[in-house]
Amino acid sequence: MENLVRYSERFYQNLGKLFYAIAAADKKVRNEEYDKLREIVRADWLTVDELEDDFQTDAAYQIEIVFDWLNTEDTLDAETWFDEFIQFNEENAPLFTKPIQDLILKTAHAIAASFSGKNKSELIMLARLNLSFK
């Protein structure tokens, strides 16, 4: 993916919050949702840029790290994490190019659909996410 924007670890960390919020929208994060996230990070997010974290690991892994940390903390407050992402999006609009928005939406929809399809809570959050990019 051609990239003229400089991403940061904070960008990927906020994506982790968003994807966790999608998974936790129904008050339960399932293994299938985490597995789907890991699959998409490896297939799509690792190619977004070449940014590495302090450990010389692709910074896109911050998505998984934050998702996992929030899940371990057992903090199912999806609205808080969703709102933090939306605020980050508003404050850093140039980072959210059309291809990145599309990849975010693809990832969010895949997580929501990974366990028994999309439920009402997830559909509402996905619609709000889509509107935030308009």
Secondary structure by P-SEA (a helix, b strand, c coil): ccccccccaaaaaaaaaaaaaaaaccccccaaaaaaaaaaaaacccccccccccccccccaaaaaaaaaaaaacccaaaaaaaaaaaaaaaccccccaaaaaaaaaaaaaaaaccccccaaaaaaaaaaaaaac
